[in-house]
Amino acid sequence: MSARRTERLLNLVICLLATRRWLTKEQIRGAVPQYADCDTAEAFDRMFERDKEDLRELGIPVVTGAEVSAFEDEPGYRIDRDAYALPPIQLDAEELAVLGLASRVWQQASLAGPAARALAKLTALGVETDDSTLTGLEPRIRTAEPSFDALYAATRDRQPVSFSYRKPNDDEASRRRIEPWAVLSRSGHWYVVGRDRDRDDTRVFRLSRIEGDVRPLGRKGGYDVPDVDPRLIIAPPPADDRVASVLVRTGRAATLRRRALALHPAASAPEHERAHDDQEGWDRLHFTIGDADRFADELAGYGPVVVVLGPQDLRDAVRRRLAGALAALSAQQPATPVDLATGAVDPKLALQ
C-alpha cells in the first residue's frame, strides 16, 4: 500500500472516529484532504467505496446509519467504537517482563499535520468532535534500536553525526562520520542512508550494527539532502546458509518451532554437548540462519524462552539486543528496575 493511500485511510479513520454523529459523504469529502483531488463526484464515490472496504478488511467496523432529525434520505457513516475497541488483554508475569524488555517505542504527537486539519474542517462544518478517542491513533514507529531516536532527529535537523559501526564478521567496530539523509525500514530492519564524510560517498548503515551512542557533529542544517530515493540505495542482505542450534523451552515459541529443520529433547543430548547443567524442560532445535540480523531480532524477541547455542556470532548478536533492551528500559524507568526473576524469568539464562 502506498504512503499516500495509507495516509488517506488514516485520515478517514480519524474523521469517522472524531464524532458520535453520522457523517454524510459530503462532510467526509470536505474533511479528508486527499479526497479534494477527486475531480468529480463519481470519482470520489468510487474512491470512498474502495476505502470503506479496505478499512473493513483491516477489521475497522465502518457502519452505516442515519439521524432522522438531520437527514432522512442520505445515509451517514461512522466507526462503531464498541466494536473497534480492543478486548481486555491478559498477560502473565513472564510475558509482561519480556514485553517490557522488548519494547522501545518512538511516536509522534497523537494528532499532526493532515489529521489536525481534518478535525478543524469537521468543526467548521458544525460537527462536534471528540479528540479523546484519537489519542494514540497516529501510527507508531516501533524499533528496539537504541540509535533510532538520535538518527531520526539528525535526519530531521540535517545535522552530521558519528557512531561506532561493526560490519558483519568484523572483530572491531570503526568510527563513522556521516550526513544522514533518511532512516527507513526494509525487510524487518532499520537503516540510515547518507553521505560518509571519510569516504566521500553514499553509504547505508544498519542500525542493529551501531554500537554505543550517536554523537552530533557541527551545527544543524549543515548540509543539503540530494534528490534521491533512499529505498533504491538499500540492497537486500546476503543469505546466511549456516545452521544455528537453539534451545527452546518445551511447549513455547510455536511459530519459531514450525520453521525448525530438526528438533531433539535437549536432555537427551550427550553430557559433553549440553549447554546447561539442567536441560529438563528444553528442546534443541536447528534452523537455517538466512538473514542473520533479522533472525537475531526474532530470537531476542522471545526473551528467556530461547537460548542460542551457536554459532557464536549469532549468540553474541542476540545477547547484545537483550542487553540493549534492558539498558533502554532501565534508562526509561531508573527508579523501578525490572525484576526479571518475576514469572520464572532468569536474566542469566536470557543473556547467556
MOTAVEN-V700286 format. One record per pair of residues at least 6 apart in sequence whose C-alpha atoms are under 6 Angstrom apart, sorted by the first residue. I is the first residue (numbers start at 1). J is the second residue. Records with the same first field share a line. If there is no record, write none. Layout:
# MOTAVEN-V700286
I: J ; J
This chain:
# MOTAVEN-V700286
8: 34
11: 115
16: 78 ; 79
17: 79
18: 129 ; 130
19: 129 ; 130
22: 76 ; 77 ; 78
23: 76 ; 77
24: 76
29: 35
31: 118 ; 121 ; 122
32: 118
38: 44
61: 79 ; 80
62: 78 ; 79
63: 77 ; 78 ; 79
64: 76 ; 77
65: 75 ; 76
66: 75 ; 76
93: 343
94: 343
98: 303
101: 325 ; 326
104: 143 ; 144
105: 142
106: 141
107: 140
110: 135 ; 136 ; 138
155: 180 ; 181 ; 182
157: 220 ; 221
158: 220 ; 221
159: 220 ; 221 ; 222
160: 178 ; 179 ; 216 ; 217
161: 177 ; 178 ; 215 ; 216 ; 217
162: 176 ; 177 ; 214 ; 215
163: 175 ; 176 ; 214
164: 173 ; 174 ; 175 ; 210 ; 211
165: 173 ; 174 ; 209 ; 210
166: 173 ; 209
177: 196 ; 197
178: 195 ; 196 ; 197
179: 194 ; 195
180: 193 ; 194
181: 193 ; 194 ; 225
182: 192 ; 193
183: 191 ; 192
184: 190 ; 191
190: 206 ; 207
191: 205 ; 206 ; 207
192: 204 ; 205
193: 204
194: 202 ; 203
195: 201 ; 202 ; 203
196: 203
239: 290 ; 291
240: 289 ; 290 ; 291
241: 288 ; 290
242: 288 ; 289
243: 287 ; 288 ; 289
244: 286 ; 287 ; 310 ; 311
245: 285 ; 286 ; 309 ; 310
246: 284 ; 285 ; 307 ; 308 ; 309
247: 283 ; 284 ; 306 ; 307
248: 282 ; 283 ; 305 ; 306
249: 281 ; 282 ; 305
250: 281 ; 282 ; 283
260: 286 ; 287
261: 286 ; 287
262: 285 ; 286
263: 284 ; 285
264: 283 ; 284
265: 283 ; 284
266: 279 ; 282 ; 283 ; 284
267: 279 ; 280
296: 318
300: 318
303: 350
304: 350
308: 315
319: 351
330: 337
340: 347
